[in-house]
């Protein structure tokens, strides 16, 4: 059971990091008036 909780926690932390990074890229692109382009948001 402890192994399942550890793996689920790692999965949740990784998903949260990806969501925060994606939102940060969108906000940065909006702040720079599109200077980053669509590729940077996709990465």
PDB file of N, CA, C and O in Angstrom:
ATOM      1  N   UNK A   1       0.826  -1.206   0.000  1.00  0.00           N
ATOM      2  CA  UNK A   1       0.000   0.000   0.000  1.00  0.00           C
ATOM      3  C   UNK A   1       0.862   1.259   0.000  1.00  0.00           C
ATOM      4  O   UNK A   1       0.534   2.246  -0.660  1.00  0.00           O
ATOM      5  N   UNK A   2       1.971   1.217   0.749  1.00  0.00           N
ATOM      6  CA  UNK A   2       2.854   2.378   0.798  1.00  0.00           C
ATOM      7  C   UNK A   2       3.479   2.665  -0.565  1.00  0.00           C
ATOM      8  O   UNK A   2       3.682   3.821  -0.938  1.00  0.00           O
ATOM      9  N   UNK A   3       3.782   1.593  -1.305  1.00  0.00           N
ATOM     10  CA  UNK A   3       4.361   1.762  -2.638  1.00  0.00           C
ATOM     11  C   UNK A   3       3.367   2.445  -3.583  1.00  0.00           C
ATOM     12  O   UNK A   3       3.750   3.294  -4.388  1.00  0.00           O
ATOM     13  N   UNK A   4       2.101   2.072  -3.479  1.00  0.00           N
ATOM     14  CA  UNK A   4       1.071   2.685  -4.310  1.00  0.00           C
ATOM     15  C   UNK A   4       0.926   4.173  -3.994  1.00  0.00           C
ATOM     16  O   UNK A   4       0.805   4.992  -4.904  1.00  0.00           O
ATOM     17  N   UNK A   5       0.937   4.520  -2.722  1.00  0.00           N
ATOM     18  CA  UNK A   5       0.826   5.925  -2.333  1.00  0.00           C
ATOM     19  C   UNK A   5       2.036   6.735  -2.805  1.00  0.00           C
ATOM     20  O   UNK A   5       1.903   7.884  -3.226  1.00  0.00           O
ATOM     21  N   UNK A   6       3.217   6.115  -2.728  1.00  0.00           N
ATOM     22  CA  UNK A   6       4.427   6.805  -3.182  1.00  0.00           C
ATOM     23  C   UNK A   6       4.370   7.059  -4.686  1.00  0.00           C
ATOM     24  O   UNK A   6       4.702   8.150  -5.151  1.00  0.00           O
ATOM     25  N   UNK A   7       3.953   6.061  -5.431  1.00  0.00           N
ATOM     26  CA  UNK A   7       3.861   6.218  -6.887  1.00  0.00           C
ATOM     27  C   UNK A   7       2.774   7.211  -7.290  1.00  0.00           C
ATOM     28  O   UNK A   7       2.960   8.012  -8.206  1.00  0.00           O
ATOM     29  N   UNK A   8       1.635   7.149  -6.595  1.00  0.00           N
ATOM     30  CA  UNK A   8       0.546   8.081  -6.899  1.00  0.00           C
ATOM     31  C   UNK A   8       0.960   9.511  -6.562  1.00  0.00           C
ATOM     32  O   UNK A   8       0.627  10.439  -7.298  1.00  0.00           O
ATOM     33  N   UNK A   9       1.679   9.695  -5.463  1.00  0.00           N
ATOM     34  CA  UNK A   9       2.163  11.021  -5.094  1.00  0.00           C
ATOM     35  C   UNK A   9       3.149  11.570  -6.113  1.00  0.00           C
ATOM     36  O   UNK A   9       3.107  12.752  -6.452  1.00  0.00           O
ATOM     37  N   UNK A  10       4.040  10.706  -6.604  1.00  0.00           N
ATOM     38  CA  UNK A  10       5.001  11.131  -7.622  1.00  0.00           C
ATOM     39  C   UNK A  10       4.286  11.506  -8.920  1.00  0.00           C
ATOM     40  O   UNK A  10       4.659  12.477  -9.579  1.00  0.00           O
ATOM     41  N   UNK A  11       3.276  10.746  -9.281  1.00  0.00           N
ATOM     42  CA  UNK A  11       2.492  11.041 -10.490  1.00  0.00           C
ATOM     43  C   UNK A  11       1.769  12.383 -10.358  1.00  0.00           C
ATOM     44  O   UNK A  11       1.755  13.187 -11.290  1.00  0.00           O
ATOM     45  N   UNK A  12       1.173  12.610  -9.195  1.00  0.00           N
ATOM     46  CA  UNK A  12       0.461  13.868  -8.965  1.00  0.00           C
ATOM     47  C   UNK A  12       1.418  15.051  -8.980  1.00  0.00           C
ATOM     48  O   UNK A  12       1.100  16.102  -9.538  1.00  0.00           O
ATOM     49  N   UNK A  13       2.577  14.888  -8.376  1.00  0.00           N
ATOM     50  CA  UNK A  13       3.567  15.971  -8.356  1.00  0.00           C
ATOM     51  C   UNK A  13       4.076  16.283  -9.763  1.00  0.00           C
ATOM     52  O   UNK A  13       4.253  17.448 -10.119  1.00  0.00           O
ATOM     53  N   UNK A  14       4.308  15.246 -10.556  1.00  0.00           N
ATOM     54  CA  UNK A  14       4.746  15.450 -11.938  1.00  0.00           C
ATOM     55  C   UNK A  14       3.684  16.137 -12.787  1.00  0.00           C
ATOM     56  O   UNK A  14       3.994  17.020 -13.587  1.00  0.00           O
ATOM     57  N   UNK A  15       2.431  15.727 -12.610  1.00  0.00           N
ATOM     58  CA  UNK A  15       1.335  16.353 -13.360  1.00  0.00           C
ATOM     59  C   UNK A  15       1.181  17.818 -12.966  1.00  0.00           C
ATOM     60  O   UNK A  15       0.957  18.676 -13.820  1.00  0.00           O
ATOM     61  N   UNK A  16       1.300  18.098 -11.678  1.00  0.00           N
ATOM     62  CA  UNK A  16       1.204  19.483 -11.204  1.00  0.00           C
ATOM     63  C   UNK A  16       2.327  20.336 -11.788  1.00  0.00           C
ATOM     64  O   UNK A  16       2.097  21.478 -12.187  1.00  0.00           O
ATOM     65  N   UNK A  17       3.535  19.788 -11.837  1.00  0.00           N
ATOM     66  CA  UNK A  17       4.663  20.532 -12.397  1.00  0.00           C
ATOM     67  C   UNK A  17       4.437  20.854 -13.871  1.00  0.00           C
ATOM     68  O   UNK A  17       4.756  21.954 -14.320  1.00  0.00           O
ATOM     69  N   UNK A  18       3.889  19.902 -14.627  1.00  0.00           N
ATOM     70  CA  UNK A  18       3.620  20.142 -16.045  1.00  0.00           C
ATOM     71  C   UNK A  18       2.536  21.199 -16.247  1.00  0.00           C
ATOM     72  O   UNK A  18       2.634  22.029 -17.151  1.00  0.00           O
ATOM     73  N   UNK A  19       1.513  21.169 -15.411  1.00  0.00           N
ATOM     74  CA  UNK A  19       0.439  22.157 -15.521  1.00  0.00           C
ATOM     75  C   UNK A  19       0.966  23.547 -15.191  1.00  0.00           C
ATOM     76  O   UNK A  19       0.651  24.509 -15.891  1.00  0.00           O
ATOM     77  N   UNK A  20       1.757  23.663 -14.142  1.00  0.00           N
ATOM     78  CA  UNK A  20       2.308  24.967 -13.750  1.00  0.00           C
ATOM     79  C   UNK A  20       3.251  25.491 -14.824  1.00  0.00           C
ATOM     80  O   UNK A  20       3.227  26.681 -15.139  1.00  0.00           O
ATOM     81  N   UNK A  21       4.083  24.617 -15.393  1.00  0.00           N
ATOM     82  CA  UNK A  21       5.000  25.045 -16.455  1.00  0.00           C
ATOM     83  C   UNK A  21       4.229  25.498 -17.694  1.00  0.00           C
ATOM     84  O   UNK A  21       4.603  26.482 -18.333  1.00  0.00           O
ATOM     85  N   UNK A  22       3.159  24.787 -18.032  1.00  0.00           N
ATOM     86  CA  UNK A  22       2.351  25.171 -19.195  1.00  0.00           C
ATOM     87  C   UNK A  22       1.665  26.507 -18.992  1.00  0.00           C
ATOM     88  O   UNK A  22       1.635  27.344 -19.894  1.00  0.00           O
ATOM     89  N   UNK A  23       1.113  26.703 -17.801  1.00  0.00           N
ATOM     90  CA  UNK A  23       0.468  27.992 -17.516  1.00  0.00           C
ATOM     91  C   UNK A  23       1.485  29.119 -17.520  1.00  0.00           C
ATOM     92  O   UNK A  23       1.201  30.217 -17.999  1.00  0.00           O
ATOM     93  N   UNK A  24       2.667  28.851 -16.989  1.00  0.00           N
ATOM     94  CA  UNK A  24       3.724  29.864 -16.988  1.00  0.00           C
ATOM     95  C   UNK A  24       4.136  30.249 -18.398  1.00  0.00           C
ATOM     96  O   UNK A  24       4.394  31.422 -18.671  1.00  0.00           O
ATOM     97  N   UNK A  25       4.200  29.272 -19.299  1.00  0.00           N
ATOM     98  CA  UNK A  25       4.562  29.557 -20.686  1.00  0.00           C
ATOM     99  C   UNK A  25       3.494  30.407 -21.362  1.00  0.00           C
ATOM    100  O   UNK A  25       3.814  31.314 -22.131  1.00  0.00           O
ATOM    101  N   UNK A  26       2.234  30.119 -21.081  1.00  0.00           N
ATOM    102  CA  UNK A  26       1.147  30.897 -21.684  1.00  0.00           C
ATOM    103  C   UNK A  26       1.153  32.327 -21.169  1.00  0.00           C
ATOM    104  O   UNK A  26       0.987  33.267 -21.946  1.00  0.00           O
ATOM    105  N   UNK A  27       1.345  32.500 -19.867  1.00  0.00           N
ATOM    106  CA  UNK A  27       1.377  33.845 -19.287  1.00  0.00           C
ATOM    107  C   UNK A  27       2.578  34.626 -19.801  1.00  0.00           C
ATOM    108  O   UNK A  27       2.461  35.812 -20.109  1.00  0.00           O
ATOM    109  N   UNK A  28       3.726  33.977 -19.896  1.00  0.00           N
ATOM    110  CA  UNK A  28       4.921  34.648 -20.410  1.00  0.00           C
ATOM    111  C   UNK A  28       4.733  35.046 -21.862  1.00  0.00           C
ATOM    112  O   UNK A  28       5.139  36.135 -22.266  1.00  0.00           O
ATOM    113  N   UNK A  29       4.120  34.173 -22.650  1.00  0.00           N
ATOM    114  CA  UNK A  29       3.864  34.498 -24.057  1.00  0.00           C
ATOM    115  C   UNK A  29       2.919  35.685 -24.169  1.00  0.00           C
ATOM    116  O   UNK A  29       3.112  36.547 -25.027  1.00  0.00           O
ATOM    117  N   UNK A  30       1.913  35.744 -23.324  1.00  0.00           N
ATOM    118  CA  UNK A  30       0.982  36.874 -23.354  1.00  0.00           C
ATOM    119  C   UNK A  30       1.672  38.158 -22.903  1.00  0.00           C
ATOM    120  O   UNK A  30       1.411  39.232 -23.444  1.00  0.00           O
ATOM    121  N   UNK A  31       2.548  38.045 -21.915  1.00  0.00           N
ATOM    122  CA  UNK A  31       3.249  39.230 -21.389  1.00  0.00           C
ATOM    123  C   UNK A  31       4.223  39.803 -22.421  1.00  0.00           C
ATOM    124  O   UNK A  31       4.431  41.015 -22.475  1.00  0.00           O
ATOM    125  N   UNK A  32       4.822  38.931 -23.242  1.00  0.00           N
ATOM    126  CA  UNK A  32       5.770  39.397 -24.256  1.00  0.00           C
ATOM    127  C   UNK A  32       5.097  39.624 -25.602  1.00  0.00           C
ATOM    128  O   UNK A  32       5.773  39.791 -26.616  1.00  0.00           O
ATOM    129  N   UNK A  33       3.760  39.631 -25.615  1.00  0.00           N
ATOM    130  CA  UNK A  33       2.964  39.894 -26.827  1.00  0.00           C
ATOM    131  C   UNK A  33       3.276  38.921 -27.955  1.00  0.00           C
ATOM    132  O   UNK A  33       3.419  39.323 -29.109  1.00  0.00           O
ATOM    133  N   UNK A  34       3.379  37.647 -27.618  1.00  0.00           N
ATOM    134  CA  UNK A  34       3.558  36.615 -28.627  1.00  0.00           C
ATOM    135  C   UNK A  34       4.966  36.390 -29.098  1.00  0.00           C
ATOM    136  O   UNK A  34       5.172  35.735 -30.120  1.00  0.00           O
ATOM    137  N   UNK A  35       5.960  36.918 -28.379  1.00  0.00           N
ATOM    138  CA  UNK A  35       7.343  36.772 -28.818  1.00  0.00           C
ATOM    139  C   UNK A  35       7.831  35.332 -28.732  1.00  0.00           C
ATOM    140  O   UNK A  35       8.751  34.954 -29.457  1.00  0.00           O
ATOM    141  N   UNK A  36       7.240  34.527 -27.869  1.00  0.00           N
ATOM    142  CA  UNK A  36       7.694  33.147 -27.702  1.00  0.00           C
ATOM    143  C   UNK A  36       7.158  32.235 -28.791  1.00  0.00           C
ATOM    144  O   UNK A  36       7.831  31.279 -29.177  1.00  0.00           O
ATOM    145  N   UNK A  37       5.986  32.504 -29.284  1.00  0.00           N
ATOM    146  CA  UNK A  37       5.408  31.708 -30.351  1.00  0.00           C
ATOM    147  C   UNK A  37       4.715  30.459 -29.846  1.00  0.00           C
ATOM    148  O   UNK A  37       4.747  30.147 -28.656  1.00  0.00           O
ATOM    149  N   UNK A  38       4.090  29.753 -30.770  1.00  0.00           N
ATOM    150  CA  UNK A  38       3.308  28.568 -30.425  1.00  0.00           C
ATOM    151  C   UNK A  38       4.203  27.388 -30.056  1.00  0.00           C
ATOM    152  O   UNK A  38       3.792  26.525 -29.280  1.00  0.00           O
ATOM    153  N   UNK A  39       5.405  27.337 -30.593  1.00  0.00           N
ATOM    154  CA  UNK A  39       6.306  26.208 -30.319  1.00  0.00           C
ATOM    155  C   UNK A  39       6.698  26.186 -28.851  1.00  0.00           C
ATOM    156  O   UNK A  39       6.754  25.115 -28.246  1.00  0.00           O
ATOM    157  N   UNK A  40       6.968  27.332 -28.272  1.00  0.00           N
ATOM    158  CA  UNK A  40       7.379  27.360 -26.866  1.00  0.00           C
ATOM    159  C   UNK A  40       6.255  26.921 -25.941  1.00  0.00           C
ATOM    160  O   UNK A  40       6.520  26.321 -24.900  1.00  0.00           O
ATOM    161  N   UNK A  41       5.028  27.201 -26.289  1.00  0.00           N
ATOM    162  CA  UNK A  41       3.890  26.744 -25.487  1.00  0.00           C
ATOM    163  C   UNK A  41       3.707  25.251 -25.631  1.00  0.00           C
ATOM    164  O   UNK A  41       3.275  24.588 -24.687  1.00  0.00           O
ATOM    165  N   UNK A  42       4.021  24.716 -26.773  1.00  0.00           N
ATOM    166  CA  UNK A  42       3.902  23.276 -26.997  1.00  0.00           C
ATOM    167  C   UNK A  42       4.984  22.474 -26.296  1.00  0.00           C
ATOM    168  O   UNK A  42       4.772  21.323 -25.914  1.00  0.00           O
ATOM    169  N   UNK A  43       6.130  23.087 -26.133  1.00  0.00           N
ATOM    170  CA  UNK A  43       7.245  22.384 -25.473  1.00  0.00           C
ATOM    171  C   UNK A  43       6.957  22.363 -24.011  1.00  0.00           C
ATOM    172  O   UNK A  43       7.747  21.827 -23.234  1.00  0.00           O
TER     173      UNK A  43
END
